[in-house]
Amino acid sequence: VQLQASGGGLVQAGGSLRLSCAASGSLFSMNRMGWFRQAPGKQRELVASITGIGGTYYANAVKGRFTISRERAKSTMYLQMNSLNSEDTAVYYCNVHTGTVWSSSWGQGTQVTVSS
């Protein structure tokens, strides 16, 4: 599996960004996909995930502000991020669940920086 996240950038607090994740390789379209983030000095954390049939999960810190979606035909996943704040500053990664664990193929990630 190859995963490429994009769409990050510098945004002011209160602003919005939309991240995209393009997936290729041995990918099961029904597998759960997710967005993770890692801030400096912190562990990587799951931000949001979506199942093959559209079921979603959001971390409490982003609930109500972020929206995850996917286009299975394009093997593409998105993360719409609104009302961004400085605590959202991190490198964002996308990943696909193999059915037992998250894939070890993380890709490069995309940097999101929120200025106050």
Secondary structure per residue as TSV (DSSP state, phi and psi in degrees):
chain	resnum	aa	ss	phi	psi
A	1	V	-	360.0	133.7
A	2	Q	E	-118.8	131.7
A	3	L	E	-127.3	134.2
A	4	Q	E	-132.2	113.2
A	5	A	E	-92.8	145.0
A	6	S	E	-152.0	170.1
A	7	G	-	104.7	-3.5
A	8	G	-	-71.0	174.9
A	9	G	E	167.5	-167.7
A	10	L	E	-101.7	128.5
A	11	V	E	-141.4	150.2
A	12	Q	E	-78.3	154.6
A	13	A	T	-55.0	135.8
A	14	G	T	93.7	-10.8
A	15	G	-	-83.8	-174.7
A	16	S	-	-132.9	153.7
A	17	L	E	-144.4	153.9
A	18	R	E	-124.3	118.2
A	19	L	E	-93.3	148.5
A	20	S	E	-125.2	149.7
A	21	C	E	-133.8	118.2
A	22	A	E	-100.9	127.9
A	23	A	E	-114.9	141.9
A	24	S	E	-146.6	167.3
A	25	G	S	98.9	-154.0
A	26	S	S	-77.8	88.1
A	27	L	-	-122.1	133.2
A	28	F	-	-95.6	116.3
A	29	S	T	-62.4	-18.3
A	30	M	T	-90.3	-3.9
A	31	N	S	-71.7	151.7
A	32	R	-	-69.6	139.0
A	33	M	E	-122.0	155.8
A	34	G	E	-149.7	160.1
A	35	W	E	-109.0	131.9
A	36	F	E	-119.4	163.1
A	37	R	E	-144.0	153.1
A	38	Q	E	-137.3	115.6
A	39	A	-	-90.4	157.5
A	40	P	T	-55.9	128.4
A	41	G	T	78.4	4.4
A	42	K	S	-120.9	161.7
A	43	Q	-	-77.7	154.8
A	44	R	-	-66.3	136.7
A	45	E	E	-131.5	149.9
A	46	L	E	-77.6	127.0
A	47	V	E	-96.6	-47.1
A	48	A	E	-159.4	153.3
A	49	S	E	-144.3	160.8
A	50	I	E	-143.5	135.4
A	51	T	-	-84.7	174.1
A	52	G	T	-64.9	-20.4
A	53	I	T	-108.2	12.6
A	54	G	-	95.9	3.3
A	55	G	-	-69.4	137.3
A	56	T	E	-121.7	155.4
A	57	Y	E	-134.5	141.3
A	58	Y	E	-133.0	139.0
A	59	A	-	-66.4	149.3
A	60	N	T	-56.0	-35.0
A	61	A	T	-65.7	-20.4
A	62	V	T	-118.5	-4.2
A	63	K	T	-59.7	131.7
A	64	G	T	89.1	-13.1
A	65	R	T	-114.8	-32.9
A	66	F	E	-107.5	148.0
A	67	T	E	-133.5	125.1
A	68	I	E	-100.3	143.7
A	69	S	E	-152.2	167.6
A	70	R	E	-150.1	151.5
A	71	E	E	-116.5	99.7
A	72	R	G	-61.8	-37.1
A	73	A	G	-62.2	-29.4
A	74	K	G	-101.6	2.9
A	75	S	T	47.5	45.3
A	76	T	E	-126.1	141.6
A	77	M	E	-127.2	150.2
A	78	Y	E	-128.7	158.2
A	79	L	E	-137.4	107.9
A	80	Q	E	-86.9	121.5
A	81	M	E	-117.1	117.7
A	82	N	-	-116.9	163.7
A	83	S	S	50.3	47.2
A	84	L	-	-65.9	145.7
A	85	N	-	-132.8	174.0
A	86	S	G	-60.8	-27.6
A	87	E	G	-72.3	-10.5
A	88	D	G	-85.7	-6.7
A	89	T	-	-64.0	122.4
A	90	A	E	-178.3	171.1
A	91	V	E	-90.5	128.2
A	92	Y	E	-103.1	133.4
A	93	Y	E	-123.5	150.7
A	94	C	E	-112.5	156.9
A	95	N	E	-155.4	164.5
A	96	V	E	-124.6	139.5
A	97	H	B	-86.4	133.5
A	98	T	-	-82.0	-10.3
A	99	G	S	115.3	-23.8
A	100	T	S	-123.0	-41.9
A	101	V	S	-141.3	166.3
A	102	W	B	-72.3	143.7
A	103	S	-	-58.5	149.7
A	104	S	S	-82.7	-3.3
A	105	S	-	-91.1	95.8
A	106	W	-	-89.4	-24.6
A	107	G	-	73.9	-176.0
A	108	Q	-	-82.8	-24.2
A	109	G	-	80.3	171.2
A	110	T	E	-135.1	133.4
A	111	Q	E	-81.9	130.7
A	112	V	E	-118.1	122.3
A	113	T	E	-123.9	123.5
A	114	V	E	-110.4	120.1
A	115	S	E	-96.5	141.7
A	116	S	-	-94.3	360.0
